[in-house]
């Protein structure tokens, strides 16, 4: 995904009718003209030598999405309609003006299962870039979807660290809601040049969340957590970031 109202909580009714076992997919019908209110809170802990820091991060905004069919999925254009960002540490609270992001566009291709390939990213002012990597926002914005139908209790996994489960459906005043849970793990190493030497950086990331999907509408909300850790060679330093996110689809006219 903030200063915006969330959708009303889903009203659970007795004896929900299960959504038919068919694979959900990101299509123009499920994401075009969508407005998503997003709220994220995080804690960053770092240790480099004798210096240790703990900071809190936050982001609240509304992301607008337009999408049209493409040969490999959806041609997507997205932008922030509202955005507030802050970072708070030992020196105090820093809340830079986000006006520099408004008008900028994310342009890329979204495939039916949620993989996004960027072709254009908006200009991001330095003050905002120092808090969040806004250039990568859409890469993992949409929750991953299974490429095949899952019945409640079903599970799908790939060979790259992603597993998706379909949970029991819930019900609302507008009909049954399919619920999915996912967990994604990744780790890798990369070398960074430092003068005449190279520092090896070990990175690991874990993301887990839950998605609510309404047939004929698409994603109506998701919540989750990401944890990322960076360690430098020989214990020279490390940082750990934990973020919790909440996204809700908002009603509204097509922009």
Residue pairs with C-beta under 8 A, 6 or more apart in sequence:
1 36
1 37
1 38
1 39
1 40
1 61
1 62
1 63
1 141
1 245
1 246
1 247
1 248
2 37
2 38
2 39
2 59
2 60
2 61
2 62
2 82
2 83
2 84
3 60
3 61
3 82
3 84
4 37
4 60
4 62
4 82
4 250
5 37
5 250
6 37
6 246
6 248
7 220
7 221
7 248
7 249
7 250
7 251
10 170
10 172
10 177
10 212
11 171
11 172
11 173
12 170
12 171
12 172
13 171
13 172
13 173
15 171
16 168
16 169
16 170
16 171
16 176
16 177
17 169
17 171
17 175
17 176
18 152
18 169
18 176
19 169
19 176
19 177
19 178
19 213
19 215
20 215
21 149
21 150
21 151
21 154
22 149
23 145
23 146
23 147
23 148
23 149
23 150
24 30
24 145
24 146
24 178
24 180
24 213
24 218
25 112
25 113
25 145
26 67
26 73
26 74
26 110
26 111
26 112
26 113
26 114
26 142
26 145
26 218
27 67
27 69
27 74
27 112
27 218
28 67
28 68
28 69
28 74
29 216
29 218
30 217
30 218
30 219
31 65
31 67
31 74
31 76
31 110
31 142
31 218
31 219
32 65
32 66
32 67
32 68
32 254
33 65
33 66
33 253
33 254
33 255
34 64
34 65
34 218
34 249
35 62
35 63
35 64
35 65
35 81
35 249
35 250
35 251
35 252
35 255
36 62
36 63
36 65
36 247
36 248
36 249
36 250
37 61
37 62
37 247
37 248
37 250
38 59
38 60
38 61
38 62
38 63
38 245
38 246
38 247
39 59
39 60
39 245
39 246
39 247
40 57
40 58
40 59
40 60
40 243
40 244
40 245
40 246
41 56
41 57
41 58
41 243
41 244
42 56
42 57
42 58
42 241
42 242
42 243
42 244
43 54
43 55
43 56
43 57
43 241
43 242
44 53
44 54
44 55
44 56
44 57
44 239
44 240
44 241
45 52
45 53
45 54
45 239
45 240
45 241
46 52
46 53
46 237
46 238
46 239
46 240
47 53
47 237
47 238
47 239
48 236
48 237
49 236
49 237
53 89
53 90
54 89
55 87
55 88
55 89
56 87
56 88
56 89
57 86
57 87
57 88
57 131
57 132
57 243
58 84
58 85
58 86
58 87
59 83
59 84
59 85
59 131
59 132
60 82
60 83
60 84
61 80
61 81
61 82
61 83
61 84
61 98
62 80
62 81
62 82
62 83
62 250
63 78
63 79
63 80
63 81
63 137
63 141
64 78
64 79
64 80
64 81
64 255
65 76
65 77
65 78
66 76
66 77
66 78
66 255
67 74
67 75
67 76
67 77
67 110
68 74
68 75
69 75
70 109
72 109
72 111
73 109
73 110
73 111
73 112
74 109
74 110
74 111
75 107
75 109
76 106
76 107
76 108
76 109
76 110
76 116
76 138
77 105
77 106
77 107
78 105
78 106
78 138
79 102
79 103
79 104
79 105
79 106
79 122
80 98
80 101
80 102
80 104
81 102
81 255
83 98
83 101
83 102
84 95
84 98
85 95
85 96
85 98
85 128
85 131
85 132
86 93
86 94
86 95
86 131
87 93
87 94
87 95
87 130
87 131
88 94
94 127
94 131
96 125
96 127
96 128
96 131
97 127
98 128
100 123
100 124
100 125
100 128
101 122
101 123
101 124
101 125
101 128
101 134
103 122
104 121
104 122
104 123
104 124
105 120
105 122
106 118
106 120
106 121
106 122
106 137
106 138
107 118
107 119
107 120
108 116
108 117
108 118
108 119
108 120
108 138
109 116
109 117
109 119
110 116
110 138
110 142
112 145
112 147
113 144
113 145
113 146
113 147
114 142
114 143
114 144
114 145
115 144
116 138
116 139
116 140
116 141
116 142
118 135
118 138
118 139
121 134
121 135
122 134
124 134
124 135
128 134
129 135
140 207
140 226
142 219
143 180
143 182
143 209
143 211
143 219
143 222
143 224
144 162
144 164
144 182
144 184
145 164
145 180
146 156
146 164
146 166
146 180
147 156
148 156
150 156
150 164
150 165
150 166
150 180
151 166
152 166
152 167
152 168
152 169
153 165
153 166
153 168
154 165
154 166
155 163
155 164
155 165
155 166
156 163
156 164
157 163
157 164
160 186
161 184
161 185
161 186
162 182
162 183
162 184
162 185
163 182
163 183
163 184
164 180
164 181
164 182
165 180
165 181
165 182
166 178
166 179
166 180
167 179
167 180
167 181
167 210
168 179
169 176
169 177
169 178
169 179
170 176
170 177
170 179
170 212
171 177
172 214
174 214
175 214
175 215
176 214
176 215
177 212
177 213
177 214
177 220
178 212
178 213
178 214
178 215
179 210
179 211
179 212
179 213
180 210
180 211
180 213
181 208
181 209
181 210
181 211
182 207
182 208
182 209
182 210
182 211
183 206
183 207
183 208
184 205
184 206
184 207
184 208
185 204
185 205
185 206
185 207
186 204
186 205
186 206
187 202
187 203
187 204
187 205
188 203
189 200
189 201
189 202
189 203
190 200
190 201
190 203
191 198
191 199
191 200
191 201
192 198
192 199
192 201
193 199
199 232
199 233
199 236
200 232
200 233
201 230
201 231
201 232
201 233
202 230
202 231
202 232
203 228
203 229
203 230
204 228
204 229
205 226
205 227
205 228
205 229
206 226
206 227
206 228
207 224
207 225
207 226
207 227
208 224
208 225
209 222
209 223
209 224
209 225
209 245
210 222
210 223
210 224
211 219
211 221
211 222
212 219
212 220
212 221
212 222
213 219
213 220
214 220
217 249
218 249
219 249
220 248
220 249
221 246
221 247
221 248
221 249
222 246
222 247
223 244
223 245
223 246
223 247
224 244
224 245
225 242
225 243
225 244
225 245
226 241
226 242
226 243
226 245
227 240
227 241
227 242
227 243
228 240
228 241
229 238
229 239
229 240
229 241
230 238
230 239
230 240
231 237
231 238
232 238
